[in-house]
């Protein structure tokens, strides 16, 4: 251990994310995948595509640390790591999705292209 108390970040499932979207809950949805091109071509509606390694810098410009973030990625582990990194830097109102975009699409939920 590094002497810091490790906090647990909240996780949600694919269906819970769909419910949040359908209810019109207020949150910022981020795909933290490193491939922004792929993310931009196929994303959950309302997604910000910000690679995990750029999250802190980009979010600091776009949103206050109090913003409610929901992070998804190529793998659930990637999303969890991104959420933990953000939590450690003061973004304590975040959740990570325990599923992937592939699982989202397998359930028949829609995606969109973010390309103009």
Protein Blocks (a to p, Z undefined) as FASTA:
>chain_A
ZZiacdddddddfklmmmmmmnopacddddfbfblmlmmmoccehiacddfklmmmmmmm
mpcfkbccddddfbfklmmmmmmmmmmnopabbcddfbdfklmmmnopacddfbZZ
